[in-house]
Amino acid sequence: MLKNITVKSSLIVLLSVMVLLLLLVSGIGANAISQGNASLSSIDKIQGKELGTLAASYTATLRARTTAYQAARQLDEGNVTRAKETLSRVENYLALSRKDMDEFLAYGTVTAKGAILAEQIKTSYESYRNQGIAPMMEALKKGDTVEFYKITQDVVVPYSMAMDKAINDFRVFAIMVGDNLLTKAEELALSRLSIIGLSCVLTLLLSGVAWVVIKRLILQPLDRSVHQLEVIAGGDLSQHIEDGGKNEIGRLIQAMKTMQDALATAVGRVRDAGGQIEVGTRELSAGNINLAARTEESAASLEQTAASMEQLSSTVKLNAESADQAYQLSQNVASIADKGSDAVRRMLEKMELISTSTASVADILAMIDGIAFQTNILALNAAVEAARAGEQGRGFAVVAGEVRSLAQRSAQSAKEIKTLLEDSQVQVREGTEIAQVAGETMKDVSSAVVQVTTLMGEISTATREQSNGIDQVNTAVSQMDSVAQQNASLVEESASATRSLEEQAIELAASMELFKLDNEPLAAIGRS
């Protein structure tokens, strides 16, 4: 039956009973403390505060009477000044007595009889003050000590005795009331202690019942569960777990049973998977070894390719440098051809200027030849005229002969110069034609040089691009070589990891053999 009672309900019931007992005991204790405090408060009020203020008032009155006697003696001695000071002290004591009496009457009393006794004290005190103390003080103030002593003996003493009796009656009553309250408080405390003791006994009995219930409902099933868990922890998954009921412990045992079944299934699957992993890792290890060998071969081939690309890159770079130099030389030749073409052009211009100048000189020579011819004619005429003049014209004839001779030589020289100029003009025309041909040739050469320069520039640019491309290919091959080497390293690490995985798979299979299952043939996979 206890198996179907939930732990929560059991604990709630037990705790509720415990709480009720605790509340009961606490209530009883609180009530006892409250009533005890009330009794102590009443005792303190009647025996402490009321009797205290009453005694203080009575004492102040006695001090006032004693001090009044001192004032009377001082008057008898004739010391009026000191007597006045003493009378002032008497009045202070009387004021203090009045104050304490007012406090006593203000406290009230705890019983009706106490109120009656307090009223008797008030009446006695007022009579004592008004009919005894007051006339006594009047006599002292007048300095009549005889009247003072008479009033004291005949009036004050009887009223004082009545006051003493009233105070003594109240004191006896207050002590009796305090003793009664104390006795009631003790009786109440004893009864409450009895109830608390009975509650403690009942609590112990309920604790025993609770222990039995908890032991059967919780502890014993937990002990069995712990033992079963220890067996499971030892690797035995074949034990039978009994039904634990429908409460929390029962659900715990059922969960433990479910856990054992799931663990057994998982161990069987792990054994199976461990065997498959072992076989797979062996195949993977063999594949990694082959892959490592092929990767090393690829890395070696890439190293050779990288070396060849480096040589090709060096050759292309040399070609690019040569193409750059040829391009620079072709540019220089083009510049020189341009200069030659310009020189031929300037030479043609000079040849044309020379041809023009030669024509001008020919015209001048023709003019000189004409002048010489005319001079010759004039000289001939002059000689004829000189001959006609006879002896007087002989000197003039000589001069005319010389002039004619000079004119003839000038004409002859002009003819020779003309011949030379004609030859020069022919040569200038031929030179001009040759220079024109040379200029055309220089233009062709310059155009060819420009074309060659353009081709060399294109060749140089193509060679540089080819060099850059080869550098990029070389870099890519180097990277591929590095990647291939890294792949080789990774393949070696993968092979090592595969071997480690194979060892771990073997260890896992060995670890799974520690578990004992109902279906033991599953273990054969782990041992295979």
Sequence and secondary structure as in RCSB ss.txt:
>XXXX:A:sequence
MLKNITVKSSLIVLLSVMVLLLLLVSGIGANAISQGNASLSSIDKIQGKELGTLAASYTATLRARTTAYQAARQL
DEGNVTRAKETLSRVENYLALSRKDMDEFLAYGTVTAKGAILAEQIKTSYESYRNQGIAPMMEALKKGDTVEFYK
ITQDVVVPYSMAMDKAINDFRVFAIMVGDNLLTKAEELALSRLSIIGLSCVLTLLLSGVAWVVIKRLILQPLDRS
VHQLEVIAGGDLSQHIEDGGKNEIGRLIQAMKTMQDALATAVGRVRDAGGQIEVGTRELSAGNINLAARTEESAA
SLEQTAASMEQLSSTVKLNAESADQAYQLSQNVASIADKGSDAVRRMLEKMELISTSTASVADILAMIDGIAFQT
NILALNAAVEAARAGEQGRGFAVVAGEVRSLAQRSAQSAKEIKTLLEDSQVQVREGTEIAQVAGETMKDVSSAVV
QVTTLMGEISTATREQSNGIDQVNTAVSQMDSVAQQNASLVEESASATRSLEEQAIELAASMELFKLDNEPLAAI
GRS
>XXXX:A:secstr
 GGGS HHHHHHHHHHHHHHHHHHHHHHHHHHHHHHHHHHHHHIIIIIIIHHHHHHHHHHHHHHHHHHHHHHHHH
HTT HHHHHHHHHHHHHHHHHHHHHHHHHHHH  SSHHHHHHHHHHHHHHHHIIIIIIHHHHHHHHHT HHHHHH
HIIIIIHHHHHHHHHHHHHHHHHHHHHHHHHHHHHHHHHHHHHHHHHHHHHHHHHHHHHHHHHHIIIIIHHHHHH
HHHHHHHHTTB         SSHHHHHHHHHHHHHHHHHHHHHHHHHHHHHHHHHHHHHHHHHHHHHHHHHHHHH
HHHHHHHHHHHHHHHHHHHHHHHHHHHHHHHHHHHHHHHHHHHHHHHHHHHHHHHHHHHHHHHHHHHHHHHHHHH
HHHHHHHHHHHHHHTTTTHHHHHHHHHHHHHHHHHHHHHHHHHHHHHHHHHHHHHHHHHHHHHHHHHHHHHHHHH
HHHHHHHHHHHHHHHHHHHHHHHHHHHHHHHHHHHHHHHHHHHHHHHHHHHHHHHHHHHHHHTTSB SSGGGHHH
HH 
